[in-house]
Each structure stands twice: as C-alpha cells, then as structure tokens.
Amino acid sequence: MSFINYSSKEINCKIVYYGPGLCGKTANLQLIYNKTGEDRKGKLISLATETERTLFFDFLPLALGDIKGFKVRFHLYTVPGQVFYAASRKLILKGCDGVVFVADSQVERAEANVESLEDLKINLEEHGFDINVMPMTVQYNKRDLPNIMPVEEMAPMVNPRNMPAFEAIAPQGQGVFETLKDIARQVILELKKNY
C-alpha cells in the first residue's frame, strides 16, 4: 500500500525482508545501507531484541526514475525471525508493497524456511494480501557454507510459484543488490498499473 507525498512529489513504497531467524535479513539491509550514498538514504534504525534485530531505513534509488513526475522512495524493513516475535512480524508486514523471502540454504534450516514461508502467507492474508499476487523475490542465502541444499531441492519448498530468485552470500554482497533490484522492479511495475 504505497503512500503518496504530494508536497515532496514522492511515492513511498514498503519492502519487507522476511525469513527464519538468522537467515541473513539483517546482513542484506546492512550491506545495502552501507553501499548507498549519504544523500540518498535516511537514518538506519535498529530495534534490538535479545536474539535478533529489526532494521529499517529508507532510500531514494535515482536510477529507477519516476512515475508521472513522482520519485519513488523505498522503505526497507527486516522482521524478527524467531517464532515468539509473531506479532511484530505481522505488524511490520502491514501496508507492504513487496516481500523478499530470505531462505537459509543450510540443510538443517529447511524446516524453518518452510515454517517461515507459511507464517508469511498467513500474515499477508490477515492484512488482505494474497501471497500468490504479492510482488515477491526469493533469495537463497548462505551459499558459501559447507552443508547447503541444492537450489533445485530448495525451490519446491520456498519458491513454489517460481518467483524470481537469486543465490546470495549477504555479508559479501553477492546477490544482495540483484535481489533488491528485482523486488524494486516488481513493485514499480505494480505501481505503474495503479497510477
């Protein structure tokens, strides 16, 4: 649910990075924030819990151009992955325009990925969104670790709708901007349909 600021001529869009605990959502946002020019980003806000952080910042990607004279500003959020933060995850999804599902590639995290995707579906439905039409990109993260599943085995579990997907090593930056560019492109295409 994008927000239009007529005084600044900006359309504000919300993208949420979703996935199980410790899958690399925070690493994605930190890398994007660190590589974005000071003149194009807001302040990085971190809400820390005992085991995980929720991050937020907004930025203006100049390369994406505008829509009918309005610049597009993206607000990026992470959600806490642990099961006991269910209310926070649901709240952060409210009004989102697109989702990046970050899947942990480690074999032992397969069940956590599936549970997180099901949680995403339920939370989107409670906000009136359909996971089958929501702009979404999948990121297979932690591809540098020794005990990982092949993407071909992960895809049926976390990408049944065959959404755009990227392999990533978030702390090194591999696949991070490709993922972001894809979800931003999808959100903008959706915006152009509605404006």
GIJO-V93674 format. One record per run of one state. SS is the DSSP state (@ for helix, = for strand, . for the rest). FROM is the first residue (numbers start at 1). TO is the last residue. If there is no record, write none. Layout:
{{SS:FROM:TO} {SS:FROM:TO}}
This chain:
{{.:1:2} {=:3:5} {.:6:9} {=:10:18} {.:19:24} {@:25:35} {.:36:37} {@:38:40} {=:41:41} {.:42:44} {=:45:48} {.:49:52} {=:53:59} {.:60:61} {@:62:64} {.:65:65} {=:66:67} {.:68:69} {=:70:78} {.:79:82} {@:83:93} {.:94:97} {=:98:104} {.:105:105} {=:106:106} {@:107:126} {.:127:134} {=:135:141} {.:142:147} {=:148:148} {.:149:150} {@:151:158} {.:159:164} {=:165:167} {.:168:168} {=:169:169} {@:170:172} {.:173:173} {=:174:174} {.:175:175} {@:176:194} {.:195:195}}
